[in-house]
Amino acid sequence: MKRFTIIVALAVAVVAQNASAQTLKAVKDRGMLNCGANGTLAGFGLPDAQGKWTGLDVDFCRAIAAAVLNDADKVKFVPLSAKDRFTALQSGEVDVLARNTTWTSSRDTSLGLNFTGVNYYDGQGFMVRKSLKVNSALELNGAAICVQQGTTTELNLADYFAASKMQLKTVTFATANEAVKAYDAGRCDAYTTDASALYAERLRVANPDDHVILPEIISKEPLSPAVRHGDDQWFDIVKWTLFAMINAEELAISSKNLDEALKSSNPEIKRFVGTEGNFGEQLGLTKDWAVRIVKLVGNYGESFERNVGQGSPLKIERGLNKLWSKGGIQYAPPIR
Amino acid sequence: MSSEISASSRPAQVVFYNDPKFRSIAYQLILCAVVAFLVYGAARNAIDNLARAHIASGFGFWNDTAGFDISQTLIEYTARGSTYGRAFWVGLLNTLLVAGLGIIFATILGFVIGISRLSSNWLLAKVAGGYVETIRNLPLLLQLLFWYNAVLKALPDMRESIGIGGAFLNNRGLYLPEPIFKDGFGAVEIALLVGIVGAVAFYIWARKRQERTGQQAPVFWVAFALVIGLPLVSFVLAGFPLGFDFPKTGRFNITGGVEILPEFAALLFGLSIYTAAFIAEVVRAGILAVSRGQSEAAYSLGLRPGPTLRLIVFPQAMRVIIPPLTSQYLNLTKNSSLAVAIGYPDLVQVFTGTVLNQTGQAVEVVAITMLVYLAISLTTSLLMNIYNRRTALAER
């Protein structure tokens, strides 16, 4: 009897082309938005003791979920370190990255990302011990400085010290947690990161009152959410979610007075709430997309005050993040 | 059944695809083709997807300015003046430094503990046993974090540095006076070289003489005099041609001298102690693998325990020890990448961390890093295999 020869055919796994314009469909099919968030930064992205995430960036993801899925809680937050965040977005692990990420030209062009609009204008600062009696960052010549890896702060730090002709000893850590812990243990004279984060991190050291934040802001850090390159529809949705939040504040529409806004005869407000025009449908959503954002999350000002402003332990001033009409630079294109 | 019989009765008539030789070659060709196709397909796919997503690719970033600082650099490196390529070499050298020193320390400690565990001294054996069982059953990352925090917390602030004879110790590191070699130090170096060559020559001569006549020579003392004494004498004769750059306290940090970072100390400490526990077990197993009759025979010939271990047991135990010892060395080298957790700038922290993030070129950076670890591991294996061949049983 002849033996049978078994030939094992190897199936070649050809990864299907990741066609563009599929993120919206994927999110809807999944019924869940995957959002890359910080996870350790109070005010921007941090789960509380009950596991409920809060923060400015977290609110932003909730707003997208509100617009797309009509449920601000249908968000899966993926905590990412600064170092891993872009890979997570590029590889499709998250649909949107809202993790206090500075918008720079190289990130925008060579990482395959699109930044969707600044949701917090920040700048880099320094925190030192009061006992050092340092009043200015320019007195830090020769200091050891703890910094988080894979951030623009790491680069600005080297630039600033080189430009000021000062010596510097950088100690780099993979996460902000480790960097702050080492600073607190006395490994470094100063800790540097975005000023907003400094206020949050100061609350975490052993004795917050022993530490002071220096007045110098040494860089521009426009923090912006980002999406993958190549899906313009999704890019538009994420971009206009932020614009809707800012426009809502400008039109004085908040989660509290939404019912009045729905009855308003002001044409701008009518376009916003969808009683006039079909701007939501143009985005691939429904007419009341902006209403859902405001109803379930709130406008930009509400989110700011609740997470980082006067309603939060951080008590950061609005500063640059005031609306353009109130002396700041937050400005959104109109909905029409 | 019937077909088999008929096939054997007509051997010349075998169809070519039933020829075993043809089949085996064909299978291998098919396998090679499939593997090559898979590799090509994966690479092609990656390149296409990167291009479609507008993610930069290629190795052009290698010569771009790095722009970030590194805390420990064995070669010249500045944030503004060096490239990503330079940062790669800095990281690689830091990895090799901690792995090399770690292997030396872990080997010494591991052998001492492994032998101690077999000691007839009850207390010593139990302490060694306790060490092995505690250390090797705790995760390495946990131990590294423990050592790092223990080092940082236990040491005083910069302003309360412990000063010992020109050296300083604080939570920023250990600062040692840096030796500066003046003119005339060359004589000392030559003396050292002569001393080493002389010691090796004396050792070979003494061994040959012992094999011939049975007479022993005081090899240790002669070698000691040649390697330590000779350079010392020339050092005095040349008029002490050595100065020191002493560390000085500045406003924030200590400047000058040689600086040993706490991150480095913690990593070296953690890796050595952890791997030593495994090496100790390897050594113990190796010694136990040598039949008891061997040492009993040595005792009955009048050898004391020391020479018995050194001359009879170890040469035989090494054959069992070397192969698993090699994998412990490889483990130590690869584990050094946990440096990332405690801020030591090794290859993974610098290159796969900051460089990857700044350039965004994950595929290239990770591929380079994997190749480097592969090269380090294969080199280590090769060296250990050469050594293993020398200690292997020589059949006469």
Boltz contact constraints between the chains, C-beta under 6 A:
constraints:
  - contact:
      token1: [A, 1]
      token2: [B, 1]
      max_distance: 6.0
  - contact:
      token1: [A, 2]
      token2: [B, 3]
      max_distance: 6.0
  - contact:
      token1: [A, 10]
      token2: [B, 34]
      max_distance: 6.0
  - contact:
      token1: [A, 15]
      token2: [B, 45]
      max_distance: 6.0
  - contact:
      token1: [A, 83]
      token2: [B, 353]
      max_distance: 6.0
  - contact:
      token1: [A, 83]
      token2: [B, 357]
      max_distance: 6.0
  - contact:
      token1: [A, 86]
      token2: [B, 360]
      max_distance: 6.0
  - contact:
      token1: [A, 87]
      token2: [B, 362]
      max_distance: 6.0
  - contact:
      token1: [A, 110]
      token2: [B, 56]
      max_distance: 6.0
  - contact:
      token1: [A, 110]
      token2: [B, 360]
      max_distance: 6.0
  - contact:
      token1: [A, 111]
      token2: [B, 360]
      max_distance: 6.0
  - contact:
      token1: [A, 112]
      token2: [B, 53]
      max_distance: 6.0
  - contact:
      token1: [A, 112]
      token2: [B, 54]
      max_distance: 6.0
  - contact:
      token1: [A, 112]
      token2: [B, 55]
      max_distance: 6.0
  - contact:
      token1: [A, 142]
      token2: [B, 250]
      max_distance: 6.0
  - contact:
      token1: [A, 142]
      token2: [B, 252]
      max_distance: 6.0
  - contact:
      token1: [A, 142]
      token2: [B, 253]
      max_distance: 6.0
  - contact:
      token1: [A, 143]
      token2: [B, 252]
      max_distance: 6.0
  - contact:
      token1: [A, 144]
      token2: [B, 253]
      max_distance: 6.0
  - contact:
      token1: [A, 149]
      token2: [B, 353]
      max_distance: 6.0
  - contact:
      token1: [A, 149]
      token2: [B, 354]
      max_distance: 6.0
  - contact:
      token1: [A, 150]
      token2: [B, 354]
      max_distance: 6.0
  - contact:
      token1: [A, 150]
      token2: [B, 357]
      max_distance: 6.0
  - contact:
      token1: [A, 154]
      token2: [B, 68]
      max_distance: 6.0
  - contact:
      token1: [A, 155]
      token2: [B, 67]
      max_distance: 6.0
  - contact:
      token1: [A, 155]
      token2: [B, 68]
      max_distance: 6.0
  - contact:
      token1: [A, 158]
      token2: [B, 67]
      max_distance: 6.0
  - contact:
      token1: [A, 158]
      token2: [B, 68]
      max_distance: 6.0
  - contact:
      token1: [A, 158]
      token2: [B, 69]
      max_distance: 6.0
  - contact:
      token1: [A, 158]
      token2: [B, 79]
      max_distance: 6.0
  - contact:
      token1: [A, 162]
      token2: [B, 80]
      max_distance: 6.0
  - contact:
      token1: [A, 170]
      token2: [B, 69]
      max_distance: 6.0
  - contact:
      token1: [A, 170]
      token2: [B, 71]
      max_distance: 6.0
  - contact:
      token1: [A, 171]
      token2: [B, 71]
      max_distance: 6.0
  - contact:
      token1: [A, 171]
      token2: [B, 343]
      max_distance: 6.0
  - contact:
      token1: [A, 172]
      token2: [B, 343]
      max_distance: 6.0
  - contact:
      token1: [A, 173]
      token2: [B, 343]
      max_distance: 6.0
  - contact:
      token1: [A, 174]
      token2: [B, 340]
      max_distance: 6.0
  - contact:
      token1: [A, 185]
      token2: [B, 152]
      max_distance: 6.0
  - contact:
      token1: [A, 186]
      token2: [B, 157]
      max_distance: 6.0
  - contact:
      token1: [A, 186]
      token2: [B, 171]
      max_distance: 6.0
  - contact:
      token1: [A, 187]
      token2: [B, 152]
      max_distance: 6.0
  - contact:
      token1: [A, 189]
      token2: [B, 252]
      max_distance: 6.0
  - contact:
      token1: [A, 229]
      token2: [B, 53]
      max_distance: 6.0
  - contact:
      token1: [A, 229]
      token2: [B, 54]
      max_distance: 6.0
  - contact:
      token1: [A, 230]
      token2: [B, 53]
      max_distance: 6.0
